[in-house]
Amino acid sequence: MNALQQTTRHAATAPPAVLSSVTNTTPLTRVSLAFVVQRINLYLRFGHPVREQQLDRWRRCATFLPAAIFCRVRWESNDYGTTRWQLMVLQACTPLDAVQRIAGVQPGARLLLHAEGALQVQSVLPLIDTIEALGIDPAAVSPAYWRTLGNRLSARLPLPPYSAERHAAFLAGEVLR
């Protein structure tokens, strides 16, 4: 699969019911995406943008509602090979929430997981694939799980798998809120 197919495969659009709830006062998070052959691939691994706008041949902009969870992957290279691998799982916020400023994410987002370097990114991608294989949307996974993965990565500890039981417990807790 080429990189362009990969950039569009995981960027699903939001259902019409979600689009009807967006008003002019809804605070949205804008995420810049880009693709230049053999140079840069900045794409969504998962997430459900409310809207995607094609800016030009190489750039797009995805827009998310508050509390939406999404994953942005950045790959860069030069004439000598890969120079950067980065994976971030982010949560869109409201203007009253504390957010981190992240390049290409306006006005900012809550950083749940940050993996930098080929080894860290390549250790997280199979976990996302496993979650999808369970039939669970990675955007619906508990934010606490993504934070746990980030903490385990930074401490160089084994990464815990996400199970259907853990997801059911998260959903039950959400119902009680």
N, C-alpha and C positions, 0 to 999 in steps of 0.2 A: 504494500500500500504506500503510495507516495505521500509526501508531507501535506500537500494541499487537500487530499482526501481526508487526512487525519484531522486537519483543522476544522473541517466542516462536519465530520462525522459526529463529534461530541457536542456540538453547539446546537441543541434543540431549541425550538422556539416555545414560548409560553402558550398555554392553552388560552382560547378566547375569553374564558371566564376571568382570568387574571388580568387581561388587557382592559376589560371593562371597568375594573376597580381602580385604574390609574387616573388620577386627576392632575390638574396643573400644580397643585400644592404637594403632591406626593414626592418626597425626597428620593431621587434616584442616584444610583452609583454607576458611573460610566467607566468602562474598561477598554483600553486601547489594545488592539490586536494587529499583528503584521505578519506578512510572509514575503520574503525575498529569497528566491532559489539559492541554495548553498550559502546563505549569509545569515538569515534570521528567520525564526519561526516562533512567533508569540501567539499561542492559541489557548482555547479553553479545553481542558481535559474533561470536565463535567460542569454542569450548571445549567440553569434555565433562564436565559435572558428574556426580558420582556420585549426587547427589540434589538435587532442588529442592523447597523447601518454601514453600507459599503462606502467608504470615503473616497477611495481611488483604487487603482489596480492592486496596490500592495497593502492598504490599511483598511481596517474595519473598526467599528466601535460597538460594543455590547453594553446594554443597559439593564441593570438589575434593581428589583424592588428591595426595600429594607428587610433584613433578616435572611435574605437569600444566601445560600452557600454555593461557592463555585471554586474551581481550581484553574489556575493559570500556569501554563508551562512556558518557559523561555529557553530557547536554544539558539546559540550564536556560534558562528565560525568565521575563520578567515582563510587565507590561502594555505595555511599549515594544518588546519584541522579545527576541531571543536574548541572554542574558547570559554564557553559558559553554558552550564545546565542549571536551571532554577525551576523549582516547583513551589507554588504557594497555594494553600487552601485558605480562602478569604470569606468573610461574612460581611455583606453589605449592612450599613448602619443608618440610623436616623441622625439628624443634626444634633440631637441631645446626647448621643452616645460618644464615648471616648474612642477615637479611631487612630490608626497609624497612617502616616502619609507614605504612600507607596507610588513609585514612578509609574505612570500610565493608569492609575486608578484615581478617579476624581469623585468626590472630594477626599476619599480615603476609605479604608475598610479595617475591620478587626482581623488581625493576622492569627489564624488558628494553627497553621503548619507552614514551616519554611524549610525547604530542603535545598541545599546549595551544593553543586558538584555532581559529577556523573554517578558516583557510588551511592550517594544519598537519594538522588532522584530515581535511580534504577532500583533501589530497594523499596521505594514507596509505590511506584507504578504497578508492580504485581499485586500489592495489597488492594489497590483500587480495582484492578481486574477481578480479583477474588470477590470483592463486594458486589460487583456487577454480575458475576457468575451465580451468586446467591439469589439474584433477582431483586436486589436492593438498589435503589437509586443512590449513588454516592452523595448527591446533594441533600438527601434526607437523613444522612448518617448523623449521629450525635456530635455536636461541636466538641464535647469533652473527649471523644475518641481522637479527633484530629489534633487537639492540644496534647493528648497523651503521646501520640506518634511524634509530634514535634519535640516534646521533652525527651523521649527515648532516643531520638536521633541525636540530639545535642549531647546526651550523656553516653552515647555509643552503647546502648543496651539493646537487647533483642526487641523487635517490634511485635506488639500483640496483634493477633488477627481479630477481625470483626466477625461476630457470629450472628446468626438469626436470633438467638436467645437474647443477646445483648441489644439488638435492634428492637426486639419486642419489649424489653424492659424500658428502653428509651421512649418508645411510642406510648407505653402505659403511663410513664411519668409526665409526658406532654399532655395527655388527656386530663390528668389531675390538676394541671396548672390553671 
